[in-house]
């Protein structure tokens, strides 16, 4: 109970302090309904819709390939599809910025860049829905009508909710993204807040303006995520019946696997003057690389340990208390990362916490934990909720104390979920830009910060080398995490 209260306080206190100050600002009423905030909300909504549509068009075919392709190649296709999720969105936007087209079509460039990163969510959502579809039901539908009629009628009703839910997740991630819209000069709520914070001509309290301008973001994010929440609450287990394989699907849809991250790798690789530039650039950015490894490892470890402890405790709570605790720990994830960063500045930029605030890595680790702890809780809770109650009851009935039950029974059953969640949080922490660029201390630069700063001048050889290095770190961690989760975590 004390741990749960401490975590909720740590997640909510910075946001509450920020909004308490913001709501008492002299111009609070005008900022809440300012024309700028409404225009930015509309442009953000347009970008979210465009990205969700493009991600659906790209992800649904790959989802069918993952679920219905040749069985020997499904794992390989799934791993290649998971790789773009580990690519920071600002890296996906870099080639579009250097091509010179964004000034004419910033919406398309930004939506295309974000699609290259987020389409795997739709692909895996589609594949999961197909895996839950009984093979006998599919055969019966195909026997009654042709393939198009079967999928558009009977079978489509089973998988379209999952596709819509995955598209909603893509829209929410697009809404939170700051780096790619800022680089491509597309106005969104997150990018405009970041620009106002760094503008020397901004009037009034910039932190209060950021909080009040961003008020539509949690509401819009909840709207986008609501279909996913409904699907998760009614989710059915994957079918135990063997799914049919369609070997022709690989020949038709395999080129899609080259779109991302193949296009990004090719674009960065051609900017390298010499392959040895990677080693030279690595030597010049050793501190940033070390900081990235340390911050991501600490943040992932803290998030997963806290998530595991909370979820195992919540399993023993009454259902009403458990739902309340989940809601209070997951809700802070609805806020945009730029607002979380501003809230942390508001909370820690004080004489009492000045030493911690001015440290090199402390605030960065704290920011990544505040950003990704709700995600870790969501992943771990899904595995904890599926734990067989009989095994835990048997261990408790033999006289084992709760701690021993958790260590000797629960942890071995959860090892895949724990390792997978750790890898996912590590990959996203290593590529996190929005919170890091706001709260990092002197000497605490991680790799995304120099990349973001230099990308505004185009892709040079050293920037391309840093991009490839960060893609290898984050993408490799994402593939390993997915491989572990896929084993049944």
N, C-alpha and C positions, 0 to 999 in steps of 0.2 A: 504493500500500500504506500509506504514512504517513497519507494523508488518510482512508482507510477506518478505520485504527486510531484516529485522532483523533476521528472522528465516533462510533465505537462507544464510546470512552471517555467522550465528552461525554454520550451518551445513558444509559450504564449507571452511571457513577460516582455521581451523586446517589442513584439507587435503591439501589445497593450500600451506600453510606454510611448511608443511612437504615435499611436492614434489618439492617446490622451492629449499629447502636445498639439497634434495636428488639428483636432476638433476645437481647441481653444485659440487657434490662430485667428488674427483679425479678419482675414479674408476667407475663412473656412467655408462659409455658405456659398460664396461665388465660385470657389474652386470645385466644390462638389458637383455642381451642374454647369461647369464652364463649357462653352462651345468647343474649346480645344479638347477637353476630355471626351466629349461625345464624338467629335470627329475622329479622334484617335481610336476610340472604341469601335467605330464603324470600319475604319481601315484595318484594324486588327481582326475584326470579324471576317472581312473579305479575304485576308491572307489565310486565316484559319480554314475557311471553307475551300479555298483553292488548293491548299496543301492537302487537306483531307481527301479531296476528289482525286488529285494526282496520285497520292499514296494508295488509294483504293484501286485505281486503274493499274498500278504497277504491282501492288501486293497481292491482289486476289489470284492472278494467274500463278504466281510463285507459291501461294498457299496450296493451290491444287497440286502443284508439282511436288511440294513437300509431303502431302498426304497421299497422293495417288500416283506419284512417279515410281520408277523402278526401285524396288526395296533396297537394293544394294547401294543406291546412290542417294537415298533420302537423307541419311545423316550428313553426307557431304554437302548436299544442297542446303540443308538447314543451317549448317555451320557457316557457309558462305553468305547466306541471307542474314544471319545474326551479326556478321562483321560490321556493317555500316552503323549499327546502334552504338558502337564504341567510338565512332568518329564525331568529335565535337562539331556542332553545327557551323561554327565560324569557319572551320576548314572546308566544309562543303561549299560555303559561299565564296571562298577565295578565288576559285577558277572563274566564276561568273563576274567577279569584280575585275579581274585582270583582262577578261575578254573585251571589256569596254562597252557592253550592252546595257548594264543596269540603269544608266541614266535615262535610257529611252523606255525600257520596260522593267521598272524595279519590282513590280508585283510578280511578274512571271519569273524573273531571276530569283527572287527570294523564295517563292513557292517551290520552284524546281530544286533549289539548293536544299531546302528543308525536306523535300520529298526524298532526296537521295539518302537522308539520314533516318527518316521515320517510317519509310514504307515497310520495313520488316515487321512492325507491330501489326499491320493489317495482314501481312502474309502469315504470321503465326496465329493470329486470331482466326483466319480462315481455315488454316490447317487444324487447329484445335476443334473447331466446329465440325469439320469433316471427320476427325477422329472419333468424335462422340456420336456420329451418325451410324446406326446399325447397318451392316452390310445387307441384311435381309430386307430392310426398308428401302434401301437404294435399288436393289434388284426388283422389288415389287413395283416401284414407281417406274422403272425403265420398261418393265414388262407391259404396263398399262398404256404407256405413251412414249413418244420419241424422246431423245435425250434433252432437247431444248425444252419441251413441255414438262418433263420430269423436274428439271432444275428450276424452271421459272414458276412451277406450281407447287408440287408437294415438297420437294427437297429444298427449294429455295427458301421456304418459310422457316426451315430449321437452321440455315446458316446465315441468312441475312441479318438477324439480330446481332450475331457475333461480329460480322463485318462492320455494321453500324457502330457498335461499341468500340471496336478498334479504331475506326475513323474518328470517333470522339476523343479517344486518348491522343491521337495525332494532333487534333485541333487544340487540345489543352497544352501539349508540349510546344506547339507553335506559338500559342498565346504567351507563354512564359519566356520564350527565347528573346535574347537581347542582342547578342553579337552579330548574327547574320543580318537582321534588319538594319542595324546600325551601319554595318560595313557596306550594304547595298543601298543605303539611303532610302529605305522604305519606312514611312512613319507608322510606328505602332506605339502602344502604351508603354511597353518596357523600354524600347529604344529611346523614346522621347524623354522618359524619366531620367535615363542615364545621361542624356545630353544636357538636360537642365541642371543636373547635379554638377556637371563639369563646365557649365557656362559661367564666365565671370560677370556677365550682365544680368543674371537671374535675380529677380527681385524677391524680397521676403525671405522666409525661412525655407531653404531648399529641401530639408527633410520633411517638413510639413507639406510642402507642395507635392513632393513625391508620393506621400501617403494618400493625399486626397485625390490626386490625379489618377491614382491606380485603383480607386475603389471599384470599378467594374470588373477587374480581373478575377477576384475570387468568385463572383457570381457567374461570370461567363465560364470559368473553369469548371465549376460545379455543374453547369448546364451541359457542357461537353462530356463530362465524366459520368453523368447520371445514367446513360444507357449501359456503360460498362459496369456500374454498381448493380443495376438491375440484373444484368446477365450473370454477374458473379454470385448473386444471391440465389439464383435458380440454376446454377451450373450443374450439369450432369456429368458423371464420370465417363471417360472414353470407353467406347464399345470394346468388348473383348473379342468380337467377331473379326476375322481377318478382313482388311480393306483391300479392294481390288487394285491392282497396279495397272497403270496406263503407260507403257513404255514409250509411246509416241510423244507423250507430253514433254520429255526431256529435249527432243529435237526442236520442238516448237518454242519452248519457253526458256531454254538455256541461255540465249543471248541476253535476257533480262538480267542475269547474274553479273554480266560485264558492265552494266550501267553504273552500279555503285557497289563497292568503292573502286572498281576498275578505272572509271573515268577520272576519279580524283588522283589515284596513284599515277596514271599516265600523265596527267596535267602537271603534277609536282615533279615527276621524274624528268620530264623534258626541260625543266628549268634548271636542273643541276648542271653546272659547268663541267664538273668532274665528279665521279662517284666518291672520290676522296674528300669531297666537300662535306659529306656527312660526318666524317671523323673530325675534320677541322672545326665544324660548327658545334659538334658535341663537346670538343675541348673548350670552346669559348663559352659554352652555356652549361658547364658542369654543375654550377650551383643551382640553376633552375631545374635541371634534371633531378638532382638530389632532393630538392625541395618537393618536387612532384611525387617522387617515390615515397618520401616520408609522410607527406600530408595524406596521400591516398591510402597508404597502409594504416595510419592511425585512424583516419575517419572511417574506413571500412570496418576495422576491428571494433571500434567503439560502437558504431551503429548496429552491427550484427550482435554483439554481446548484449547491448541494452534491449534490442528487439527480442532476442531469445528469452532473456530473463522476464520481460514483461509478458510475452505471449504465453509462456509456461505458467506464469502466475494467473493470468486472466482465464486460463482454461478451467481453473477451480472456482472462479467467481460466479455468482448468479448471472443469468443472461442479461438482465437489465443493466447491471453494473458493467458487464463486459462490453456491451454495445456503447455505453457512455464513454468508457475509457478509450475504445477504438476511435470513436468520433472525435474526441478531444486530441488524440495524438495524430490522427490523419488529417484533420482540418487545416492545420498550419501549412500543409503542403499545397493548398489551393492558392496561396499568395505567390506572386511572381518573385523569382530569385532577387531581382533588383530591389524589391521592397524588403525582403528578408535582410539583404545587405545593409540597407538604410536603417532598418530597425536595430541591427546589431551595432551600428555606429552610434545610434542614439542611446543605446543601453550601456555601452562600454567606454565611450569617450568621456570619461569622468575622472576626477582626481583619484578616487578610491580604486579604480581598475585601470589606471593609466599605464602601469608597468606591463600588465597583460595586453592591453590594447596596442602598445607600441612594440611589442615583441615581434619577432620575425615570422613565426609560424602559428602561434597560438590562436589568433583570430581566424586564420584561414582554416585550421582544423575545426574550430567551433562552427564556422560558417558552413562548411561541408556537412557537418553533423546535423545542423539545423535544416539544411536543404534536403538531405537524403535519409534521415532517420524515419520519416513517415513511409518512404518507399521500402526501407528494410523491414519495417513492421508489417507492411502489407504482404510482402513476400513470405516472411517467416510465419505470419499468422495463418496463411493458407496451408502451410505444411503442418503446423501444430494442430489446426482444427481437424486434420485428417488422421491424426495419431489414433491407433486402435486403443480404445478405452480398456479393453480386456487386459492388454499387456500391462498397462499402468495399474489397474486394479489388482492384478495378480501380484505384482511386485509389492504394492502397498499391503496386500493381505498377508504376505510373508513376513511382514514386520519391518520392511525397509523404510527409513525416514524419507521425507520428500526430496531432500537434496540428493540422496543416493538413487532414488527413482529417476530423477532428472538426469544424473550423470551416467548411470549404468543402463537405463532403458530408453529414455527419450532421446538423448544425444545421439546414440548409434542409429536410431531410426531417422533422425533429422540431419544426418551428416551431409547428405547431398544438397538439401535445401540450404543448410548453413554455408557450405562452400560456394554454392551458386549465388546466394545473396551477397556474400563477401566479394565475389568476383564482379558482380554487377555494380555494387556500390564503389568498388575500387576503380573500375573503368570510368564511371561518371564523375567521380571525385577527381581523377587525374585530368579529365578534360573540362572540369568546371571553370567557367570564366566569369560569369556575371557577379556572383558573390565574392569571388577571389579578388577581382580587380577593384572592388570597393573596400575590402577590409584587410588586405594583406599589409604587413608591416615592412619596414625598411629591411632589405635583404631577403625578403620572403617571396620573391617572384617565383611562380611556377611556369611551366612551359607555355600554357595558353596566353599568358600576359605579354611576353615579347612577341609572340606570333600575332596577337591581335593589334599590338601597337605598330608593328612593321607592315602588316597587310594593307593598311590604308595607303601605302606608297606603291603597292603592287607586289607581285611574287618575285623576289630575288632568289638567288641561289641558296643563300643561307636560310632564308625563310622557308623555302621548299624543303630543305633538309630537316628543319625543325618540325615542319608539318608531317613529313614521312615518319619521323621518330615518334611523334605523339600519336599518329595513327597506328603505328605498330604496337605501342604500349597499350592504348585503350582498346583497339580492335582485338588484339591478342587476348587480353583479359576478358573481353566480352565473349569471344568464341569459347574459351575455356569454361567460363561460367555457364554458358548455354549447354555445353557438352555435359557438365556435371548435373545441371537441372534436368536435362533430357533423360538421364539415367533413372529418373524416378524419384527425385528429391522432393 
